[in-house]
Amino acid sequence: MSLELLFDEPMVGQSRYGEYYLYAVKNGTDQEYSFFAPAEVNEQIKTLKKGERFEITKTAEQKGTKIVTSYNV
């Protein structure tokens, strides 16, 4: 998925599940979306500036009885 940042920094907050990072993005259309970035994705995109584009891919791999997800930005 290809996304464009609409602001330089995310809105950071706290929920009962821990800290969250909320970004406003567009995906190539005029439609705006909210993107709750996992901590590992936030670490990779927090240096990007408004208007910059990035691609993100989520992969899942089964290890024993667990499914482990990872993100490639």
mmCIF file of the N, C-alpha and C atoms, coordinates in Angstrom:
data_MODEL
# 
_entry.id   MODEL 
# 
loop_
_atom_site.group_PDB 
_atom_site.id 
_atom_site.type_symbol 
_atom_site.label_atom_id 
_atom_site.label_alt_id 
_atom_site.label_comp_id 
_atom_site.label_asym_id 
_atom_site.label_entity_id 
_atom_site.label_seq_id 
_atom_site.pdbx_PDB_ins_code 
_atom_site.Cartn_x 
_atom_site.Cartn_y 
_atom_site.Cartn_z 
_atom_site.occupancy 
_atom_site.B_iso_or_equiv 
_atom_site.pdbx_formal_charge 
_atom_site.auth_seq_id 
_atom_site.auth_comp_id 
_atom_site.auth_asym_id 
_atom_site.auth_atom_id 
_atom_site.pdbx_PDB_model_num 
ATOM 1   N N  . MET A 1 1  ? 0.837  -1.159  0.000  1.00 0.00 ? 1  MET A N  1 
ATOM 2   C CA . MET A 1 1  ? 0.000  0.000   0.000  1.00 0.00 ? 1  MET A CA 1 
ATOM 3   C C  . MET A 1 1  ? 0.888  1.229   0.000  1.00 0.00 ? 1  MET A C  1 
ATOM 4   N N  . SER A 1 2  ? 0.599  2.194   -0.830 1.00 0.00 ? 2  SER A N  1 
ATOM 5   C CA . SER A 1 2  ? 1.356  3.433   -0.907 1.00 0.00 ? 2  SER A CA 1 
ATOM 6   C C  . SER A 1 2  ? 0.561  4.542   -0.223 1.00 0.00 ? 2  SER A C  1 
ATOM 7   N N  . LEU A 1 3  ? 1.198  5.257   0.698  1.00 0.00 ? 3  LEU A N  1 
ATOM 8   C CA . LEU A 1 3  ? 0.529  6.297   1.469  1.00 0.00 ? 3  LEU A CA 1 
ATOM 9   C C  . LEU A 1 3  ? 1.305  7.606   1.418  1.00 0.00 ? 3  LEU A C  1 
ATOM 10  N N  . GLU A 1 4  ? 0.586  8.718   1.601  1.00 0.00 ? 4  GLU A N  1 
ATOM 11  C CA . GLU A 1 4  ? 1.188  10.054  1.669  1.00 0.00 ? 4  GLU A CA 1 
ATOM 12  C C  . GLU A 1 4  ? 0.836  10.669  3.016  1.00 0.00 ? 4  GLU A C  1 
ATOM 13  N N  . LEU A 1 5  ? 1.842  11.181  3.715  1.00 0.00 ? 5  LEU A N  1 
ATOM 14  C CA . LEU A 1 5  ? 1.602  11.824  5.014  1.00 0.00 ? 5  LEU A CA 1 
ATOM 15  C C  . LEU A 1 5  ? 0.962  13.187  4.815  1.00 0.00 ? 5  LEU A C  1 
ATOM 16  N N  . LEU A 1 6  ? -0.051 13.498  5.624  1.00 0.00 ? 6  LEU A N  1 
ATOM 17  C CA . LEU A 1 6  ? -0.713 14.785  5.547  1.00 0.00 ? 6  LEU A CA 1 
ATOM 18  C C  . LEU A 1 6  ? -0.221 15.759  6.620  1.00 0.00 ? 6  LEU A C  1 
ATOM 19  N N  . PHE A 1 7  ? 0.506  15.257  7.618  1.00 0.00 ? 7  PHE A N  1 
ATOM 20  C CA . PHE A 1 7  ? 1.103  16.083  8.670  1.00 0.00 ? 7  PHE A CA 1 
ATOM 21  C C  . PHE A 1 7  ? 2.490  15.539  8.982  1.00 0.00 ? 7  PHE A C  1 
ATOM 22  N N  . ASP A 1 8  ? 3.340  16.395  9.566  1.00 0.00 ? 8  ASP A N  1 
ATOM 23  C CA . ASP A 1 8  ? 4.705  15.985  9.897  1.00 0.00 ? 8  ASP A CA 1 
ATOM 24  C C  . ASP A 1 8  ? 4.765  14.962  11.029 1.00 0.00 ? 8  ASP A C  1 
ATOM 25  N N  . GLU A 1 9  ? 3.874  15.102  12.011 1.00 0.00 ? 9  GLU A N  1 
ATOM 26  C CA . GLU A 1 9  ? 3.951  14.250  13.194 1.00 0.00 ? 9  GLU A CA 1 
ATOM 27  C C  . GLU A 1 9  ? 2.613  13.584  13.469 1.00 0.00 ? 9  GLU A C  1 
ATOM 28  N N  . PRO A 1 10 ? 2.649  12.414  14.098 1.00 0.00 ? 10 PRO A N  1 
ATOM 29  C CA . PRO A 1 10 ? 1.393  11.745  14.446 1.00 0.00 ? 10 PRO A CA 1 
ATOM 30  C C  . PRO A 1 10 ? 0.791  12.341  15.711 1.00 0.00 ? 10 PRO A C  1 
ATOM 31  N N  . MET A 1 11 ? -0.472 12.054  15.919 1.00 0.00 ? 11 MET A N  1 
ATOM 32  C CA . MET A 1 11 ? -1.096 12.345  17.199 1.00 0.00 ? 11 MET A CA 1 
ATOM 33  C C  . MET A 1 11 ? -0.769 11.143  18.082 1.00 0.00 ? 11 MET A C  1 
ATOM 34  N N  . VAL A 1 12 ? -0.151 11.394  19.220 1.00 0.00 ? 12 VAL A N  1 
ATOM 35  C CA . VAL A 1 12 ? 0.256  10.316  20.114 1.00 0.00 ? 12 VAL A CA 1 
ATOM 36  C C  . VAL A 1 12 ? -0.676 10.319  21.310 1.00 0.00 ? 12 VAL A C  1 
ATOM 37  N N  . GLY A 1 13 ? -1.129 9.129   21.680 1.00 0.00 ? 13 GLY A N  1 
ATOM 38  C CA . GLY A 1 13 ? -2.028 9.010   22.819 1.00 0.00 ? 13 GLY A CA 1 
ATOM 39  C C  . GLY A 1 13 ? -1.804 7.709   23.544 1.00 0.00 ? 13 GLY A C  1 
ATOM 40  N N  . GLN A 1 14 ? -2.601 7.510   24.556 1.00 0.00 ? 14 GLN A N  1 
ATOM 41  C CA . GLN A 1 14 ? -2.490 6.316   25.382 1.00 0.00 ? 14 GLN A CA 1 
ATOM 42  C C  . GLN A 1 14 ? -3.871 5.676   25.491 1.00 0.00 ? 14 GLN A C  1 
ATOM 43  N N  . SER A 1 15 ? -3.926 4.381   25.315 1.00 0.00 ? 15 SER A N  1 
ATOM 44  C CA . SER A 1 15 ? -5.162 3.635   25.511 1.00 0.00 ? 15 SER A CA 1 
ATOM 45  C C  . SER A 1 15 ? -4.865 2.494   26.487 1.00 0.00 ? 15 SER A C  1 
ATOM 46  N N  . ARG A 1 16 ? -5.855 1.704   26.767 1.00 0.00 ? 16 ARG A N  1 
ATOM 47  C CA . ARG A 1 16 ? -5.612 0.594   27.686 1.00 0.00 ? 16 ARG A CA 1 
ATOM 48  C C  . ARG A 1 16 ? -4.686 -0.458  27.085 1.00 0.00 ? 16 ARG A C  1 
ATOM 49  N N  . TYR A 1 17 ? -4.451 -0.370  25.763 1.00 0.00 ? 17 TYR A N  1 
ATOM 50  C CA . TYR A 1 17 ? -3.552 -1.313  25.082 1.00 0.00 ? 17 TYR A CA 1 
ATOM 51  C C  . TYR A 1 17 ? -2.140 -0.758  24.941 1.00 0.00 ? 17 TYR A C  1 
ATOM 52  N N  . GLY A 1 18 ? -1.918 0.462   25.412 1.00 0.00 ? 18 GLY A N  1 
ATOM 53  C CA . GLY A 1 18 ? -0.598 1.074   25.329 1.00 0.00 ? 18 GLY A CA 1 
ATOM 54  C C  . GLY A 1 18 ? -0.618 2.331   24.474 1.00 0.00 ? 18 GLY A C  1 
ATOM 55  N N  . GLU A 1 19 ? 0.558  2.810   24.135 1.00 0.00 ? 19 GLU A N  1 
ATOM 56  C CA . GLU A 1 19 ? 0.698  4.032   23.355 1.00 0.00 ? 19 GLU A CA 1 
ATOM 57  C C  . GLU A 1 19 ? 0.290  3.786   21.905 1.00 0.00 ? 19 GLU A C  1 
ATOM 58  N N  . TYR A 1 20 ? -0.327 4.808   21.289 1.00 0.00 ? 20 TYR A N  1 
ATOM 59  C CA . TYR A 1 20 ? -0.681 4.689   19.871 1.00 0.00 ? 20 TYR A CA 1 
ATOM 60  C C  . TYR A 1 20 ? -0.182 5.906   19.095 1.00 0.00 ? 20 TYR A C  1 
ATOM 61  N N  . TYR A 1 21 ? -0.042 5.720   17.781 1.00 0.00 ? 21 TYR A N  1 
ATOM 62  C CA . TYR A 1 21 ? 0.460  6.750   16.872 1.00 0.00 ? 21 TYR A CA 1 
ATOM 63  C C  . TYR A 1 21 ? -0.545 6.879   15.730 1.00 0.00 ? 21 TYR A C  1 
ATOM 64  N N  . LEU A 1 22 ? -1.268 7.986   15.696 1.00 0.00 ? 22 LEU A N  1 
ATOM 65  C CA . LEU A 1 22 ? -2.312 8.199   14.699 1.00 0.00 ? 22 LEU A CA 1 
ATOM 66  C C  . LEU A 1 22 ? -1.817 9.173   13.644 1.00 0.00 ? 22 LEU A C  1 
ATOM 67  N N  . TYR A 1 23 ? -1.743 8.698   12.407 1.00 0.00 ? 23 TYR A N  1 
ATOM 68  C CA . TYR A 1 23 ? -1.323 9.520   11.272 1.00 0.00 ? 23 TYR A CA 1 
ATOM 69  C C  . TYR A 1 23 ? -2.510 9.788   10.366 1.00 0.00 ? 23 TYR A C  1 
ATOM 70  N N  . ALA A 1 24 ? -2.542 10.973  9.756  1.00 0.00 ? 24 ALA A N  1 
ATOM 71  C CA . ALA A 1 24 ? -3.505 11.287  8.706  1.00 0.00 ? 24 ALA A CA 1 
ATOM 72  C C  . ALA A 1 24 ? -2.781 11.055  7.386  1.00 0.00 ? 24 ALA A C  1 
ATOM 73  N N  . VAL A 1 25 ? -3.367 10.239  6.512  1.00 0.00 ? 25 VAL A N  1 
ATOM 74  C CA . VAL A 1 25 ? -2.723 9.859   5.254  1.00 0.00 ? 25 VAL A CA 1 
ATOM 75  C C  . VAL A 1 25 ? -3.719 9.884   4.098  1.00 0.00 ? 25 VAL A C  1 
ATOM 76  N N  . LYS A 1 26 ? -3.171 9.898   2.886  1.00 0.00 ? 26 LYS A N  1 
ATOM 77  C CA . LYS A 1 26 ? -3.951 9.691   1.662  1.00 0.00 ? 26 LYS A CA 1 
ATOM 78  C C  . LYS A 1 26 ? -3.290 8.551   0.911  1.00 0.00 ? 26 LYS A C  1 
ATOM 79  N N  . ASN A 1 27 ? -4.105 7.821   0.140  1.00 0.00 ? 27 ASN A N  1 
ATOM 80  C CA . ASN A 1 27 ? -3.540 6.683   -0.595 1.00 0.00 ? 27 ASN A CA 1 
ATOM 81  C C  . ASN A 1 27 ? -3.580 6.902   -2.102 1.00 0.00 ? 27 ASN A C  1 
ATOM 82  N N  . GLY A 1 28 ? -3.405 8.129   -2.551 1.00 0.00 ? 28 GLY A N  1 
ATOM 83  C CA . GLY A 1 28 ? -3.390 8.407   -3.981 1.00 0.00 ? 28 GLY A CA 1 
ATOM 84  C C  . GLY A 1 28 ? -4.692 8.982   -4.485 1.00 0.00 ? 28 GLY A C  1 
ATOM 85  N N  . THR A 1 29 ? -5.701 9.038   -3.650 1.00 0.00 ? 29 THR A N  1 
ATOM 86  C CA . THR A 1 29 ? -6.977 9.650   -4.002 1.00 0.00 ? 29 THR A CA 1 
ATOM 87  C C  . THR A 1 29 ? -7.123 10.918  -3.173 1.00 0.00 ? 29 THR A C  1 
ATOM 88  N N  . ASP A 1 30 ? -8.242 11.585  -3.309 1.00 0.00 ? 30 ASP A N  1 
ATOM 89  C CA . ASP A 1 30 ? -8.496 12.767  -2.484 1.00 0.00 ? 30 ASP A CA 1 
ATOM 90  C C  . ASP A 1 30 ? -9.065 12.391  -1.125 1.00 0.00 ? 30 ASP A C  1 
ATOM 91  N N  . GLN A 1 31 ? -9.272 11.111  -0.899 1.00 0.00 ? 31 GLN A N  1 
ATOM 92  C CA . GLN A 1 31 ? -9.842 10.610  0.342  1.00 0.00 ? 31 GLN A CA 1 
ATOM 93  C C  . GLN A 1 31 ? -8.770 10.557  1.436  1.00 0.00 ? 31 GLN A C  1 
ATOM 94  N N  . GLU A 1 32 ? -9.085 11.112  2.617  1.00 0.00 ? 32 GLU A N  1 
ATOM 95  C CA . GLU A 1 32 ? -8.171 11.054  3.755  1.00 0.00 ? 32 GLU A CA 1 
ATOM 96  C C  . GLU A 1 32 ? -8.518 9.861   4.636  1.00 0.00 ? 32 GLU A C  1 
ATOM 97  N N  . TYR A 1 33 ? -7.486 9.290   5.245  1.00 0.00 ? 33 TYR A N  1 
ATOM 98  C CA . TYR A 1 33 ? -7.669 8.134   6.111  1.00 0.00 ? 33 TYR A CA 1 
ATOM 99  C C  . TYR A 1 33 ? -6.886 8.322   7.400  1.00 0.00 ? 33 TYR A C  1 
ATOM 100 N N  . SER A 1 34 ? -7.333 7.670   8.455  1.00 0.00 ? 34 SER A N  1 
ATOM 101 C CA . SER A 1 34 ? -6.596 7.609   9.713  1.00 0.00 ? 34 SER A CA 1 
ATOM 102 C C  . SER A 1 34 ? -5.814 6.306   9.714  1.00 0.00 ? 34 SER A C  1 
ATOM 103 N N  . PHE A 1 35 ? -4.545 6.383   10.070 1.00 0.00 ? 35 PHE A N  1 
ATOM 104 C CA . PHE A 1 35 ? -3.691 5.201   10.099 1.00 0.00 ? 35 PHE A CA 1 
ATOM 105 C C  . PHE A 1 35 ? -3.068 5.093   11.484 1.00 0.00 ? 35 PHE A C  1 
ATOM 106 N N  . PHE A 1 36 ? -3.457 4.075   12.228 1.00 0.00 ? 36 PHE A N  1 
ATOM 107 C CA . PHE A 1 36 ? -2.866 3.804   13.529 1.00 0.00 ? 36 PHE A CA 1 
ATOM 108 C C  . PHE A 1 36 ? -1.636 2.933   13.295 1.00 0.00 ? 36 PHE A C  1 
ATOM 109 N N  . ALA A 1 37 ? -0.480 3.551   13.347 1.00 0.00 ? 37 ALA A N  1 
ATOM 110 C CA . ALA A 1 37 ? 0.768  2.848   13.059 1.00 0.00 ? 37 ALA A CA 1 
ATOM 111 C C  . ALA A 1 37 ? 1.243  2.062   14.272 1.00 0.00 ? 37 ALA A C  1 
ATOM 112 N N  . PRO A 1 38 ? 1.585  0.789   14.078 1.00 0.00 ? 38 PRO A N  1 
ATOM 113 C CA . PRO A 1 38 ? 2.229  0.039   15.164 1.00 0.00 ? 38 PRO A CA 1 
ATOM 114 C C  . PRO A 1 38 ? 3.564  0.706   15.514 1.00 0.00 ? 38 PRO A C  1 
ATOM 115 N N  . ALA A 1 39 ? 4.060  0.456   16.716 1.00 0.00 ? 39 ALA A N  1 
ATOM 116 C CA . ALA A 1 39 ? 5.305  1.092   17.174 1.00 0.00 ? 39 ALA A CA 1 
ATOM 117 C C  . ALA A 1 39 ? 6.460  0.867   16.210 1.00 0.00 ? 39 ALA A C  1 
ATOM 118 N N  . GLU A 1 40 ? 6.586  -0.350  15.659 1.00 0.00 ? 40 GLU A N  1 
ATOM 119 C CA . GLU A 1 40 ? 7.704  -0.613  14.747 1.00 0.00 ? 40 GLU A CA 1 
ATOM 120 C C  . GLU A 1 40 ? 7.581  0.175   13.442 1.00 0.00 ? 40 GLU A C  1 
ATOM 121 N N  . VAL A 1 41 ? 6.367  0.437   12.982 1.00 0.00 ? 41 VAL A N  1 
ATOM 122 C CA . VAL A 1 41 ? 6.169  1.253   11.777 1.00 0.00 ? 41 VAL A CA 1 
ATOM 123 C C  . VAL A 1 41 ? 6.440  2.711   12.112 1.00 0.00 ? 41 VAL A C  1 
ATOM 124 N N  . ASN A 1 42 ? 5.954  3.175   13.263 1.00 0.00 ? 42 ASN A N  1 
ATOM 125 C CA . ASN A 1 42 ? 6.197  4.557   13.670 1.00 0.00 ? 42 ASN A CA 1 
ATOM 126 C C  . ASN A 1 42 ? 7.691  4.851   13.708 1.00 0.00 ? 42 ASN A C  1 
ATOM 127 N N  . GLU A 1 43 ? 8.488  3.920   14.211 1.00 0.00 ? 43 GLU A N  1 
ATOM 128 C CA . GLU A 1 43 ? 9.940  4.109   14.260 1.00 0.00 ? 43 GLU A CA 1 
ATOM 129 C C  . GLU A 1 43 ? 10.531 4.324   12.870 1.00 0.00 ? 43 GLU A C  1 
ATOM 130 N N  . GLN A 1 44 ? 9.952  3.687   11.871 1.00 0.00 ? 44 GLN A N  1 
ATOM 131 C CA . GLN A 1 44 ? 10.482 3.773   10.511 1.00 0.00 ? 44 GLN A CA 1 
ATOM 132 C C  . GLN A 1 44 ? 9.985  4.995   9.744  1.00 0.00 ? 44 GLN A C  1 
ATOM 133 N N  . ILE A 1 45 ? 8.818  5.553   10.121 1.00 0.00 ? 45 ILE A N  1 
ATOM 134 C CA . ILE A 1 45 ? 8.268  6.679   9.346  1.00 0.00 ? 45 ILE A CA 1 
ATOM 135 C C  . ILE A 1 45 ? 8.285  8.002   10.099 1.00 0.00 ? 45 ILE A C  1 
ATOM 136 N N  . LYS A 1 46 ? 8.718  8.014   11.360 1.00 0.00 ? 46 LYS A N  1 
ATOM 137 C CA . LYS A 1 46 ? 8.635  9.238   12.143 1.00 0.00 ? 46 LYS A CA 1 
ATOM 138 C C  . LYS A 1 46 ? 9.549  10.351  11.628 1.00 0.00 ? 46 LYS A C  1 
ATOM 139 N N  . THR A 1 47 ? 10.525 10.037  10.798 1.00 0.00 ? 47 THR A N  1 
ATOM 140 C CA . THR A 1 47 ? 11.409 11.070  10.248 1.00 0.00 ? 47 THR A CA 1 
ATOM 141 C C  . THR A 1 47 ? 10.884 11.644  8.934  1.00 0.00 ? 47 THR A C  1 
ATOM 142 N N  . LEU A 1 48 ? 9.808  11.062  8.391  1.00 0.00 ? 48 LEU A N  1 
ATOM 143 C CA . LEU A 1 48 ? 9.233  11.573  7.148  1.00 0.00 ? 48 LEU A CA 1 
ATOM 144 C C  . LEU A 1 48 ? 8.492  12.876  7.405  1.00 0.00 ? 48 LEU A C  1 
ATOM 145 N N  . LYS A 1 49 ? 8.364  13.696  6.383  1.00 0.00 ? 49 LYS A N  1 
ATOM 146 C CA . LYS A 1 49 ? 7.698  14.991  6.483  1.00 0.00 ? 49 LYS A CA 1 
ATOM 147 C C  . LYS A 1 49 ? 6.397  14.995  5.681  1.00 0.00 ? 49 LYS A C  1 
ATOM 148 N N  . LYS A 1 50 ? 5.574  15.980  5.951  1.00 0.00 ? 50 LYS A N  1 
ATOM 149 C CA . LYS A 1 50 ? 4.301  16.154  5.252  1.00 0.00 ? 50 LYS A CA 1 
ATOM 150 C C  . LYS A 1 50 ? 4.513  16.112  3.740  1.00 0.00 ? 50 LYS A C  1 
ATOM 151 N N  . GLY A 1 51 ? 3.674  15.343  3.054  1.00 0.00 ? 51 GLY A N  1 
ATOM 152 C CA . GLY A 1 51 ? 3.754  15.235  1.602  1.00 0.00 ? 51 GLY A CA 1 
ATOM 153 C C  . GLY A 1 51 ? 4.618  14.092  1.106  1.00 0.00 ? 51 GLY A C  1 
ATOM 154 N N  . GLU A 1 52 ? 5.449  13.545  1.973  1.00 0.00 ? 52 GLU A N  1 
ATOM 155 C CA . GLU A 1 52 ? 6.288  12.418  1.558  1.00 0.00 ? 52 GLU A CA 1 
ATOM 156 C C  . GLU A 1 52 ? 5.446  11.147  1.466  1.00 0.00 ? 52 GLU A C  1 
ATOM 157 N N  . ARG A 1 53 ? 5.815  10.308  0.525  1.00 0.00 ? 53 ARG A N  1 
ATOM 158 C CA . ARG A 1 53 ? 5.100  9.053   0.308  1.00 0.00 ? 53 ARG A CA 1 
ATOM 159 C C  . ARG A 1 53 ? 5.962  7.885   0.788  1.00 0.00 ? 53 ARG A C  1 
ATOM 160 N N  . PHE A 1 54 ? 5.280  6.826   1.191  1.00 0.00 ? 54 PHE A N  1 
ATOM 161 C CA . PHE A 1 54 ? 5.981  5.610   1.597  1.00 0.00 ? 54 PHE A CA 1 
ATOM 162 C C  . PHE A 1 54 ? 5.087  4.420   1.294  1.00 0.00 ? 54 PHE A C  1 
ATOM 163 N N  . GLU A 1 55 ? 5.708  3.270   1.163  1.00 0.00 ? 55 GLU A N  1 
ATOM 164 C CA . GLU A 1 55 ? 4.971  2.033   0.924  1.00 0.00 ? 55 GLU A CA 1 
ATOM 165 C C  . GLU A 1 55 ? 5.136  1.148   2.136  1.00 0.00 ? 55 GLU A C  1 
ATOM 166 N N  . ILE A 1 56 ? 4.067  0.456   2.480  1.00 0.00 ? 56 ILE A N  1 
ATOM 167 C CA . ILE A 1 56 ? 4.092  -0.427  3.634  1.00 0.00 ? 56 ILE A CA 1 
ATOM 168 C C  . ILE A 1 56 ? 3.488  -1.768  3.250  1.00 0.00 ? 56 ILE A C  1 
ATOM 169 N N  . THR A 1 57 ? 4.154  -2.826  3.692  1.00 0.00 ? 57 THR A N  1 
ATOM 170 C CA . THR A 1 57 ? 3.684  -4.189  3.439  1.00 0.00 ? 57 THR A CA 1 
ATOM 171 C C  . THR A 1 57 ? 3.666  -4.939  4.761  1.00 0.00 ? 57 THR A C  1 
ATOM 172 N N  . LYS A 1 58 ? 2.550  -5.588  5.040  1.00 0.00 ? 58 LYS A N  1 
ATOM 173 C CA . LYS A 1 58 ? 2.412  -6.388  6.257  1.00 0.00 ? 58 LYS A CA 1 
ATOM 174 C C  . LYS A 1 58 ? 2.503  -7.855  5.861  1.00 0.00 ? 58 LYS A C  1 
ATOM 175 N N  . THR A 1 59 ? 3.351  -8.601  6.571  1.00 0.00 ? 59 THR A N  1 
ATOM 176 C CA . THR A 1 59 ? 3.467  -10.036 6.308  1.00 0.00 ? 59 THR A CA 1 
ATOM 177 C C  . THR A 1 59 ? 3.181  -10.805 7.594  1.00 0.00 ? 59 THR A C  1 
ATOM 178 N N  . ALA A 1 60 ? 2.650  -11.990 7.431  1.00 0.00 ? 60 ALA A N  1 
ATOM 179 C CA . ALA A 1 60 ? 2.368  -12.861 8.573  1.00 0.00 ? 60 ALA A CA 1 
ATOM 180 C C  . ALA A 1 60 ? 3.043  -14.203 8.338  1.00 0.00 ? 60 ALA A C  1 
ATOM 181 N N  . GLU A 1 61 ? 3.627  -14.739 9.396  1.00 0.00 ? 61 GLU A N  1 
ATOM 182 C CA . GLU A 1 61 ? 4.337  -16.011 9.306  1.00 0.00 ? 61 GLU A CA 1 
ATOM 183 C C  . GLU A 1 61 ? 3.971  -16.852 10.526 1.00 0.00 ? 61 GLU A C  1 
ATOM 184 N N  . GLN A 1 62 ? 3.684  -18.094 10.294 1.00 0.00 ? 62 GLN A N  1 
ATOM 185 C CA . GLN A 1 62 ? 3.343  -18.967 11.407 1.00 0.00 ? 62 GLN A CA 1 
ATOM 186 C C  . GLN A 1 62 ? 4.608  -19.595 11.970 1.00 0.00 ? 62 GLN A C  1 
ATOM 187 N N  . LYS A 1 63 ? 4.779  -19.442 13.282 1.00 0.00 ? 63 LYS A N  1 
ATOM 188 C CA . LYS A 1 63 ? 5.914  -20.043 13.991 1.00 0.00 ? 63 LYS A CA 1 
ATOM 189 C C  . LYS A 1 63 ? 5.332  -20.884 15.108 1.00 0.00 ? 63 LYS A C  1 
ATOM 190 N N  . GLY A 1 64 ? 5.284  -22.183 14.878 1.00 0.00 ? 64 GLY A N  1 
ATOM 191 C CA . GLY A 1 64 ? 4.649  -23.077 15.849 1.00 0.00 ? 64 GLY A CA 1 
ATOM 192 C C  . GLY A 1 64 ? 3.155  -22.817 15.867 1.00 0.00 ? 64 GLY A C  1 
ATOM 193 N N  . THR A 1 65 ? 2.635  -22.484 17.021 1.00 0.00 ? 65 THR A N  1 
ATOM 194 C CA . THR A 1 65 ? 1.203  -22.206 17.130 1.00 0.00 ? 65 THR A CA 1 
ATOM 195 C C  . THR A 1 65 ? 0.892  -20.716 17.045 1.00 0.00 ? 65 THR A C  1 
ATOM 196 N N  . LYS A 1 66 ? 1.924  -19.881 16.926 1.00 0.00 ? 66 LYS A N  1 
ATOM 197 C CA . LYS A 1 66 ? 1.725  -18.431 16.878 1.00 0.00 ? 66 LYS A CA 1 
ATOM 198 C C  . LYS A 1 66 ? 1.863  -17.905 15.459 1.00 0.00 ? 66 LYS A C  1 
ATOM 199 N N  . ILE A 1 67 ? 1.134  -16.826 15.187 1.00 0.00 ? 67 ILE A N  1 
ATOM 200 C CA . ILE A 1 67 ? 1.288  -16.107 13.922 1.00 0.00 ? 67 ILE A CA 1 
ATOM 201 C C  . ILE A 1 67 ? 2.010  -14.810 14.250 1.00 0.00 ? 67 ILE A C  1 
ATOM 202 N N  . VAL A 1 68 ? 3.147  -14.604 13.622 1.00 0.00 ? 68 VAL A N  1 
ATOM 203 C CA . VAL A 1 68 ? 3.983  -13.443 13.867 1.00 0.00 ? 68 VAL A CA 1 
ATOM 204 C C  . VAL A 1 68 ? 3.859  -12.496 12.674 1.00 0.00 ? 68 VAL A C  1 
ATOM 205 N N  . THR A 1 69 ? 3.500  -11.237 12.938 1.00 0.00 ? 69 THR A N  1 
ATOM 206 C CA . THR A 1 69 ? 3.371  -10.269 11.866 1.00 0.00 ? 69 THR A CA 1 
ATOM 207 C C  . THR A 1 69 ? 4.572  -9.333  11.879 1.00 0.00 ? 69 THR A C  1 
ATOM 208 N N  . SER A 1 70 ? 4.927  -8.850  10.699 1.00 0.00 ? 70 SER A N  1 
ATOM 209 C CA . SER A 1 70 ? 5.996  -7.858  10.576 1.00 0.00 ? 70 SER A CA 1 
ATOM 210 C C  . SER A 1 70 ? 5.620  -6.884  9.471  1.00 0.00 ? 70 SER A C  1 
ATOM 211 N N  . TYR A 1 71 ? 6.273  -5.728  9.489  1.00 0.00 ? 71 TYR A N  1 
ATOM 212 C CA . TYR A 1 71 ? 5.975  -4.667  8.539  1.00 0.00 ? 71 TYR A CA 1 
ATOM 213 C C  . TYR A 1 71 ? 7.245  -4.275  7.818  1.00 0.00 ? 71 TYR A C  1 
ATOM 214 N N  . ASN A 1 72 ? 7.139  -4.046  6.529  1.00 0.00 ? 72 ASN A N  1 
ATOM 215 C CA . ASN A 1 72 ? 8.256  -3.574  5.714  1.00 0.00 ? 72 ASN A CA 1 
ATOM 216 C C  . ASN A 1 72 ? 7.866  -2.210  5.154  1.00 0.00 ? 72 ASN A C  1 
ATOM 217 N N  . VAL A 1 73 ? 8.614  -1.180  5.543  1.00 0.00 ? 73 VAL A N  1 
ATOM 218 C CA . VAL A 1 73 ? 8.312  0.194   5.097  1.00 0.00 ? 73 VAL A CA 1 
ATOM 219 C C  . VAL A 1 73 ? 9.388  0.627   4.142  1.00 0.00 ? 73 VAL A C  1 
# 
